[in-house]
Amino acid sequence: MASHSSSPVPHPSSGGSEGIFRKDRDPSSRHYRPIHSLPDVCPKEPTGEAARGLCEGPSVVADQHRWTVYNSKVNLPAALNDPRLAKRESDFFTKSWGLDFAETEVMPSFYLPNITKEHFGPYLQETAQREKIHERCKNICPNKDELDAVSSITNNHDKSRTELEQVPKIFMKPDFALDDPTTFNAVLPWSHFNSAGRKSSRDMASSRLLQEKLSHYLDVVEVSIARQISLRSEAFFHAMSSQHELQDRLTETARAVTVLRGRTAAIERIMCEGPLRALRQALTRSNCARLHNKLKLMAAVHQSQPTVQLLLSTSEFVGALELIATTKEVLQQELQGIHSFRHLGSQLCEMEKLIDKMMVEDFSMYSRSDLSRSLEDDGQVMEKDRLESLVFGLLRQRKLDFLDIYSDEMILAAKSIVTQSVVDSVSQIEEIDTDIVTKLADQMRLMTFPQWFELLKSVFENFILFLKRIKATLSVVRNVVLEALDSNQKSRLLERAAAAAGGLAEAPGTPLNQGEAELAYLTHEGLFISDALNDAQLNLGAGGGQEQSSTVGPRQALSRLDGCGSDSASGTTESSSSREHALQPGVATGISSSEDMMPSDLELGRVANNIQELLYTASDVSHDRCVKVLMARAKDGSLERLSSAEFVFLSQAVEGFVRDTEELCCRRSVSLRGALQSQANRFVHRFHEERKTKLSLLLDNERWKQAEVPAEFQDLVNSIADGRITLPERKPQGTEERKPSDYLHIDGQKYAVVGTVLLLIRIFLEYCQCVNDIPSISTDMLTRLSDLLKHFNSRSCQLVLGAGALQVVGLKTITTKNLALASRCLQLVVHYIPVIRAHFETKLTPKQYSVLRHFDHITKDYNDHIAEISAKLVSIMDSMFEKVLSKYEVKAPMPSACFRNVCKQMAKMHEALYELLPEEQAQMLFLRINASLKIHLKRQLARLGVHHDGGPQHGLVTVDVAFYTENVQSLRTLEKLDLNMAEIWEQKR
């Protein structure tokens, strides 16, 4: 950078080499030291100021053997920013002394006092105010030198900028060219000149003016260029000097490179040719060994096809598939591109497809023979090793639909079981001519129920054996699937362990790999020398007895399987051993080939689930075939005509079969239960209709008179009281007959009943017994029993309260005794409704408890009926009171005839009800009758104008009332009845 005395910018101080710029304190005393560029390597003869400046600096030529500033390796910025130190040192000069320099503490001088901040306290207090004023003034008034420098730079810049703006913009364009006509006409406007070619004084003036203008433009540009060059002259001179120094250094570098190449050639000739020759020989030996191994591998592959044929001849599908897979892997990895084996891959693929078909056909034959063999055979799996081999081979070939084949064979076998069972049963029945009746369903309908029931039990037993056989077979298949799944997981674990071990083994060999990388550029016949090193190291390790690797290559696996194939051909290899060998996770076939061929864990899990589903399907198929047998019998309605005991036997047999299949297959099949439920519904309908019809006939013939209670009915209600809600067993005929009783004794109460109610108790016990035997019909039976109880209630109401018995039975009238007897019978039924409810509640699930509300409705209806009968009895006496007391007159003699008649009717009512109703009910009834009497008597006294005034009429009425009270309280069980006859008098207001 050129130095101008007029430039206001700051310049470096006397220590210019440090690159630090300082501001002069006194502008008048400023002086500038010229900046020196680096000396030229070959300097010219300096003159003047330049010579004086050069003499002050060291010379590269003259001072080349002593230390100069040009030998300095560290400048100030580098010392301050040394990245090798963690922190910046307080004294940067120590950086040039190296990292080993140890700072030592400098002992303080004994002659200098220890200066602290307190020594400057008074001075800072004195100058603090003035410093604040100075800072404030400095912020308000800028420095004069800065203003001068800024104004000078601004003036020069503005001046040069103004001068350059005078030059037209066309000269500043980067594509300026005078050969362009447009540009030429713009620069030289010929329109200002005479076109005729004559030169006038005006044209001369114009051309002179144009020339001066262009000269002025040239001067302006040259001045601007000169100013820019003067500002950058120091950089130009420095670049030129550095260029000469660079040329000398390049010359020295070329000389050093020539010497180095000569030394390297000598080292290669003396030290490297021998070792390289040894490496080449080792590489040649390794290639020969590889060729020999390759030829042995080709020989083994060539023998693979005959070995596969031998394995297939002994049904060793797994060994054949493993050999084919290993051979294909070797062809792809080791023998790829061998012309003689170009067709072997396709041939192996065709053989693999053939093996697939053979395995599918063999599995189908195995399934058919296993499912169709006699059920009396032992429960062992037929040819277990063969089955395991087939399943593993099918899994390995991803033939995951082999279970569908077994399912189809299972359905056909289930049909044949039913057919054979029917044929065996019919052959033992002489009454059925199979030539005339050819259909199995017709033959089953011709059997009696015991014969058909034996056939059904035989079918159930055969299907249980059938399901056990299927479960055993599927267990073997599941074990193979789980074994394959476990093998996959072990293979993955071994691969992870091998990868981790490989990562650890690579660490110690890193320096060797780096050394091999340095020799990688040395090649011999296109092969790296590092390969020769590796092969030599492997050969030495094998010769020295090193441990074998845990992983086996494809060629070793091929040789192993080839040996297995030879043993199989000679009859010494079993299918299970070949399968276990294929499942060994350490063998390469189990890792490389089998891992690719075997299904994934998800697919194997899906196959395992399908096996369980197949067992469920077997259970469903068995139930469906049993439903066919059941429905064939029920087609003509014969099952509906069964007795209760026979239907119970059928239900128990079906429930037992269903329970056994659930325990065996862990599956709740619903088809057979549904068919039984359908038949049970029909049976319940017929059962209910028979008993409802029987009850209707009994009610229509009932004369509503008290019946004797046989001893067996008393025993029946006693057993119910003991909690046995079942029908008692019939006693033999020779037992002693006991006399019947007049009443039915239950829980300390006597019930006078009619014969129909006794039979009704036995009927609803039959319902409860049927529910005990067939729990599945509980809800339906409960609904039917509710209907039966409702029918008894409604029909008895029609016959007694509705007086229907007058026409049906021929009764002359419905007496109070009939009414009381009907009420007592209804109370007996109400007593047993909670017992029946509790019994049914034990047979229902919590979700079915809602049907129990029928008993609540029935209880309400029965209680309403009982209340209506009581009201009817009261109304009979009420009408009599109204008729008799309406003629009552208060006059002698006393007691009056009216009250004599009333007492007579009350005595008759008591006589009719005393032996039928319990004491509490009789008292409540007569209290209601007495209340009716008081109402009518009070009304009649009010009409006669008799008041409670102690007069003669009041005395006569009192005599009648006392007579009535004495007669009523003289009746049995009514002695303590509070009649409260004072209510007949109106209270005075």
SEMARMAR-270852 format. One record per residue (C-alpha): residue in three letters; x, y, z. Coordinates in steps of 0.2 Angstrom, whole numbers, plus 5000, padded with zeros to 4 digits. Last residue first. Layout:
N
alaXYZ;...
***
This chain:
989
arg439448385336;lys438748235344;gln439548075338;glu438347955328;trp438047795337;ile438447625328;glu440347655333;ala439947595351;met439947415343;asn441847395345;leu441747215340;asp443447165348;leu443646975345;lys444246885360;glu443046745360;leu443046725341;thr444046565339;arg442446465343;leu440846565342;ser440246635359;gln440946805354;val439646815340;asn438146775351;glu438646885365;thr438947035354;tyr437247015345;phe436346995362;ala437247155368;val436747245352;asp434947195354;val434947255372;thr435747415368;val434447445354;leu433047435367;gly433947555379;his434247685366;gln432347665362;pro431947695380;gly433047855381;gly434947855386;asp435347985373;his436347885361;his435147925347;val433747835338;gly433047935324;leu432347795314;arg433447835298;ala434947865309;leu434647695317;gln434547615300;arg436247695294;lys437147645310;leu436447465308;his437047465290;ile438847525294;lys438947415310;leu438547265300;ser439847295287;ala441147325301;asn440547155308;ile440847065292;arg442647145291;leu442947085308;phe442246915304;leu443546905289;met445046955300;gln444546835314;ala444346695301;gln446046735293;glu446946725310;glu446146565315;pro446546465299;leu445146445286;leu444346275282;glu443646205298;tyr442946365304;leu442246425287;ala440646345285;glu440146345304;his440646525305;met439546575291;lys438046475299;ala438346555316;met438346735307;gln436746685298;lys435846645315;cys436546795324;val435746905310;asn434146815311;arg434046845330;phe434547025327;cys433047045316;ala431846945327;ser432147075341;pro433047035357;met431947105364;pro430047105363;ala429847255361;lys430147395349;val431547475339;glu431147425321;tyr432347335309;lys431647305292;ser433147385283;leu434247275294;val433747115286;lys434047155268;glu435647265271;phe436347135282;met436046995270;ser436847095256;asp438347125267;met438446945272;ile438746895254;ser439847045251;val441046985265;leu441146815257;lys441446895240;ala442747015247;ser443746865254;ile443646785237;glu444246945228;ala445746955241;ile446146775236;his446146815218;asp447246965220;asn448446865230;tyr448546735216;asp448746875203;lys450146955213;thr451046785215;ile450946755197;his451646925192;asp453146895204;phe453346725197;his453546795180;arg454946905186;leu456046755186;val456346785168;ser457546925172;tyr458746805180;gln459346735163;lys460946845163;pro461446775180;thr461346595173;leu459846485177;lys459746315186;thr459946385204;glu458546515200;phe457346375195;his457446295212;ala457246465221;arg455746515210;ile454846345214;val455046365233;pro454446545231;ile452946485222;tyr452546345235;his451546455248;val450646545234;val450046365228;leu449346335245;gln448546505247;leu447646465231;cys446946305238;arg446346395254;ser445446525243;ala444546385233;leu444046305250;ala443346465256;leu442346495241;asn441646315240;lys441246335259;thr440346495256;thr439246405243;ile439246415224;thr437546345219;lys436646195212;leu438246125205;gly438146045188;val439946015184;val440146135169;gln438546235171;leu438646275189;ala440546265189;gly440646425179;ala440046525194;gly441246665190;leu441946665207;val442146475207;leu442346405189;gln443046565181;cys444246595196;ser444746415195;arg445146435177;ser446146595179;asn447246535193;phe447546365185;his447946435168;lys449146565177;leu450046415185;leu450146325169;asp450846475160;ser452146505173;leu452646315171;arg452846345153;thr453946495155;leu454946405168;met455146255156;asp455746365142;thr457046455154;ser457646285161;ile457746195145;ser459646175145;pro459646105162;ile458945935156;asp458745815171;asn458545945185;val457346045173;cys456345885171;gln456245865189;cys455646035192;tyr454246015179;glu453745855187;leu453645945203;phe452546065195;ile451345915191;arg451445835208;ile450845995216;leu449446015203;leu448845835207;leu448645885225;val447746045219;thr446545955209;gly446045845223;val445345985233;val446246065248;ala445946095267;tyr447746155272;lys448246135290;gln449746235296;gly451246185306;asp452546205291;ile451346105279;his450045985285;leu448845935271;tyr447145905279;asp445845765281;ser447145625281;pro447245465271;lys447545305280;arg449245215278;glu449545065266;glu450944945271;thr452144915257;gly451844765246;gln451644865230;pro453444935229;lys453745115233;arg453845235218;glu455345355219;pro454945525225;leu454845665212;thr456045805215;ile456245965224;arg457145885239;gly457346035251;asp456645955267;ala455046045265;ile454845975248;ser455145805255;asn453745835268;val452645895253;leu452845725245;asp452645625260;gln450945705263;phe450545665245;glu451045485248;ala449945485263;pro448345515253;val447445685257;glu445645675258;ala444645795247;gln443645955253;lys442345995240;trp442646095225;arg441645985212;glu443145965201;asn442745895184;asp443146045174;leu444746075185;leu445345895182;leu445145905163;ser446046075163;leu447446005173;lys447645855161;thr447645975146;lys448946085154;arg449945925158;glu449945855140;glu450246035133;his451746055144;phe452545895139;arg452245925121;his452946095121;val454446035132;phe454745895119;arg454746025105;asn455946135114;ala457045985119;gln457145945100;ser457746115096;gln458846115111;leu459545945106;ala459946015088;gly460746175096;arg461746065108;leu462345965093;ser462846125083;val463546215098;ser465346165098;arg466246215114;arg468146185110;cys469546135121;cys469745985110;leu469745835122;glu468845925137;glu467545995125;thr467345835116;asp467045745132;arg465745875138;val464845865122;phe464745675122;gly464145685140;glu462845815136;val462145705122;ala462045555132;gln461145645146;ser459945725134;leu459545555127;phe459245475144;val458145625149;phe457145605133;glu456845425138;ala456345465155;ser455145605150;ser454345495137;leu454745505119;arg453445565107;glu454445715102;leu455845615097;ser454745515085;gly454245665075;asp454445595058;lys456145685055;ala456745665073;arg457745505069;ala458645585054;met458845735064;leu459845645078;val460945555065;lys461345715055;val461645805072;cys462945675076;arg463845715059;asp463845895064;his464545865081;ser465945765073;val466245905060;asp466346035074;ser467545935084;ala468645905069;thr468546095065;tyr469146135083;leu470646025080;leu470946105063;glu470846275072;gln472246215084;ile473346165068;asn472846335060;asn473646425075;ala475246325073;val475246365055;arg475046555059;gly476446545071;leu477546465057;glu477046605046;leu477446745058;asp479146655063;ser479646655044;pro479446505033;met481046395030;met481846425013;asp482946575017;glu483446505034;ser483646335027;ser484946395015;ser486146505025;ile485846455043;gly485246285044;thr486246225029;ala487746305036;val487646195051;gly487646275068;pro485846295070;gln485546105068;leu483746095060;ala484446005045;his485345875055;glu483745845066;arg482845815050;ser484145705043;ser484145605059;ser482245595059;ser482145525042;glu483345385046;thr485045345038;thr485845175037;gly484945105021;ser486345105009;ala485545244999;ser485345335015;asp487145325019;ser487645385002;gly486445535004;cys487145575021;gly488845575014;asp488245695000;leu487445795014;arg489145805023;ser490045845007;leu488745985003;ala488946055020;gln490746065018;arg490546145001;pro489346275008;gly490446335022;val490346275040;thr490246415054;ser491046375071;ser492746405064;gln494046265066;glu495346275080;gln497146305074;gly498146145070;gly499746235063;gly499346175046;ala497646255046;gly498346425053;leu499746425040;asn498546395026;leu497446545033;gln498946655034;ala499546615017;asp497846645010;asn497746815019;leu499446865013;ala499046814995;asp497446914996;ser498447065002;ile499547054987;phe498047094977;leu497646994961;gly497647064943;glu499146954937;his500247024951;thr499847184960;leu500747304971;tyr499547444974;ala498847354989;leu500547354998;glu500047495010;ala498347425012;glu499147265019;gly500047365032;gln498347445037;asn497547275038;leu498947205049;pro498747355060;thr496847325061;gly496947135065;pro496747155084;ala495047245082;glu494347135069;ala494046995081;leu492847095092;gly491747135077;gly491746955072;ala491246895089;ala489747015089;ala489246955072;ala489446775077;ala488446805092;arg487046885082;glu487146745069;leu486946625083;leu485446705091;arg484646715074;ser484946525071;lys484246495088;gln482646585084;asn482446495068;ser482746325076;asp481446365089;leu480146395075;ala480646235067;glu480446135083;leu478746225086;val478146165069;val478745995072;asn477945985088;arg476346045081;val476345905068;val476545775082;ser475145855092;leu474045855076;thr474245665075;ala473845645093;lys472345755092;ile471645675076;arg471745505085;lys470845565101;leu469545645089;phe469245475081;leu469145385098;ile467845515104;phe466945495087;asn466845305089;glu466145325106;phe464745445101;val464245345086;ser464045195097;lys463045295109;leu461945345095;leu461745165089;glu461245115107;phe459945245107;trp459245185090;gln459045015097;pro458245075113;phe457145195103;thr456545055091;met457345055074;leu456345095058;arg456845275059;met458645225058;gln458345125042;asp457545265034;ala458945385037;leu460245255031;lys459345235014;thr459145065007;val457545005014;ile457044855003;asp458644765002;thr459144825019;asp457744725027;ile457544785045;glu456644665057;glu458244555058;ile459244695068;gln461144645070;ser461544705052;val460644875056;ser461944915070;asp463444875059;val462744975044;val462345125055;ser464045125063;gln464945105046;thr463945255039;val464345365054;ile466145325053;ser466245345034;lys465545525036;ala466845565049;ala468245495037;leu467745605023;ile467745755034;met469545715040;glu470145685023;asp469645855018;ser470445935034;tyr472045835031;ile472245905014;asp471846085021;leu473246055033;phe474446045019;asp474146225015;leu475846285021;lys476846215007;arg478246325011;gln479546205004;arg480346195021;leu478646175029;leu478146035017;gly479845945021;phe479545965039;val477845895039;leu478345745028;ser479845705039;glu478745715055;leu477445605047;arg478645475042;asp479445465059;lys477745445067;glu477245295057;met475445285064;val475245385080;gln474845285094;gly473045265100;asp472945085099;asp471845005086;glu469944985089;leu469645135078;ser470045035062;arg471045135049;ser470245265039;leu471045415047;asp472845355046;ser472645285028;arg471845445022;ser473145555030;tyr474645455025;met473945455007;ser473745645007;phe475445665014;asp476245555001;glu475345654987;val475945824994;met477745754997;met477745684979;lys477145844972;asp478445944981;ile479845824976;leu479345844958;lys479546034960;glu481246004968;met481745894954;glu481246024942;cys482246154951;leu483746034952;gln483646014933;ser483546204931;gly485146234941;leu486146084932;his485846164915;arg487446274915;phe488446154925;ser489746114911;his489946304908;ile490446354925;gly489846534927;gln489446524946;leu490346374954;glu490646444972;gln489146554976;gln487746514964;leu488146334961;val488646304979;glu486946374984;lys486046264971;thr486946114978;thr486546154996;ala484646174991;ile484646014982;leu485545914996;glu484345995009;leu482845944998;ala483445764996;gly483845745015;val482045815019;phe481245695006;glu482045535012;ser480645435004;thr481945285001;ser481945304982;leu481945494985;leu483645474993;leu484445374979;gln483845494966;val484545644976;thr486245554977;pro486145524958;gln485945714956;ser487245764968;gln488645674961;his489245814949;val489145934964;ala490445824973;ala491545824958;met491346014956;leu491846034974;lys493445924971;leu493846034956;lys493646194966;asn494746124980;his496146094968;leu495946264960;arg495946344976;ala497546254981;cys498346304964;asn497846484967;ser498646474985;arg500246404978;thr500346544965;leu500046674979;ala501346604989;gln502546614974;arg502046794972;leu502346834990;ala504146754989;arg504546854974;leu503947014983;pro505046974998;gly506546954986;glu506247114976;cys505947224991;met507547255000;ile508947284987;arg508147334971;glu506647424980;ile507847514992;ala508947574977;ala507447634968;thr506847734983;arg508547814985;gly508547864967;arg506847934969;leu507348034985;val508748114976;thr507648174961;val506348234973;ala507648344983;arg508248424966;ala506448464962;thr506148534979;glu507748644977;thr507148714960;leu505448744967;arg506148844982;asp507148954969;gln505548984959;leu504549034975;glu505849164980;his505749244963;gln503849244964;ser503849314982;ser504749474975;met503449504962;ala502049484974;his502749604986;phe503049734973;phe501149714967;ala500549724985;glu501549884989;ser500849964973;arg499049934979;leu498550124982;ser499650184968;ile498850064956;gln497150124961;arg497750304959;ala498550264942;ile496950184936;ser495950334941;val497150454932;glu497150344917;val495250344916;val495150534918;asp496550554905;leu495750444893;tyr494050534895;his494950694892;ser495750634876;leu494050574870;lys493350754873;glu494950824865;gln494650724849;leu492850764849;leu493150944850;arg494450934836;ser493250834825;ser491950964828;ala493051114825;met493651034808;asp491951004803;arg491451184806;ser492951244796;ser492351144781;lys493050974775;arg492050914760;gly491650734759;ala489850754755;ser489250684772;asn489850834781;phe490150794799;his489050804814;ser488050644808;trp489650554809;pro489350524828;leu490950434833;val490650344849;ala488850304846;asn489150264828;phe490550144833;thr489450054846;thr487950034834;pro489149974820;asp489949844831;asp491849834826;leu492149964840;ala491849834853;phe491249864871;asp490549694878;pro491049734896;lys490149904896;met491150044904;phe491450144888;ile489550144885;lys489350224901;pro489950394896;val491450464906;gln490950604916;glu490450484930;leu492250444932;glu492650624937;thr491350634950;arg491850464958;ser493650524958;lys493150684967;asp491950594979;his493250464984;asn494550604987;asn493250714997;thr492650565007;ile494450505011;ser494950685016;ser493350705027;val493550545036;ala495350575040;asp494950755045;leu493550695056;glu494550555064;asp495950685068;lys494750805076;asn494050675087;pro492150675090;cys491250805101;ile489650735111;asn490350565116;lys492050645120;cys491250775130;arg490350645141;glu491950545143;his492850695148;ile491550755161;lys491550575168;glu493450575169;arg493450745178;gln492350675192;ala493350525194;thr495050605194;glu495150645213;gln494350485219;leu495450385207;tyr497050465214;pro496550435232;gly496150255229;phe497750215219;his498650145233;glu497150045239;lys497249945223;thr498849855229;ile500749895226;asn501949775236;pro503449885239;leu504949865228;tyr506649825235;phe506349645241;ser505949595223;pro504549465221;met505149295216;val504649235199;glu503649085199;thr504148955186;glu503348915170;ala503848745162;phe504348745144;asp503948575137;leu502648635125;gly503848745115;trp504848905118;ser503849005105;lys502348995116;thr503349075131;phe503149245122;phe501249235124;asp501349275143;ser499649255150;glu499349085141;arg497749055132;lys496948895136;ala496948715131;leu498548725121;arg498848645104;pro497648775095;asp499048905096;asn498049065093;leu499149195102;ala500749125095;ala500049115078;pro499449295078;leu501249355084;asn502249265072;val503049095074;lys504349005062;ser505549145060;asn506949105048;tyr506549265037;val506949375052;thr508749325051;trp509849185057;arg511549165049;his512149065034;gln510949145021;asp511449325026;ala512249385010;val511049294998;val509349325008;ser509849495013;pro509349575029;gly508449735030;glu509149915032;cys510049915016;leu508449885006;gly507750045012;arg509250145008;ala509250074991;ala507450104988;glu507650284993;gly508950314980;thr509450174969;pro509449984970;glu510449874957;lys509249734954;pro508849604966;cys508949414962;val507949344976;asp506949504977;pro506849584994;leu505149575003;ser504249745003;his504749885014;ile503450005022;pro504050185022;arg504150265039;tyr502950405042;his503050555054;arg501750635065;ser502450765077;ser501050895072;pro499650775075;asp500250745093;arg499650575101;asp499950465086;lys498650325084;arg499350145084;phe499250015071;ile499949835076;gly500549725061;glu502049655071;ser503149695057;gly502749875058;gly503549895075;ser503950075071;ser502150115070;pro500950065057;his499950195048;pro498250275052;val497250345038;pro497350535035;ser498150525018;ser498950685013;ser500750625015;his500450485004;ser501150305007;ala500850174995;met500050005000;
***
